[in-house]
Amino acid sequence: MKTKFDYYDIIKSAVVSDKTTKLLLKNQYTFIVNKYSDKNLIRNAVENLFKVKVIKVNTIREKYQLKRSKKYIEIKKAIITLDKTSSISILLNMSKED
């Protein structure tokens, strides 16, 4: 099912955790993305929204069970590796405050 996405519909939010802040040192950024988007759409969205050069995109699908319920929520994460000369300044400032 092909649908036309806006770049803001593809990239939902950034993931901030201990593991993702360690990945920032390797110039890798983690985002929660639309579960129907593929790697090419994610690459184009990041390059156009943040004006950076993307080298590689890895995607992960995860299921979380709601507490005391039999319902599951499925999310899709994307780990994006940027070029050595590129960086996303908003997320990079968060990791340097430690």
Order of alpha helices (4+ residues) and beta strands (2+ residues): alpha-beta-alpha-beta-alpha-beta-beta-alpha
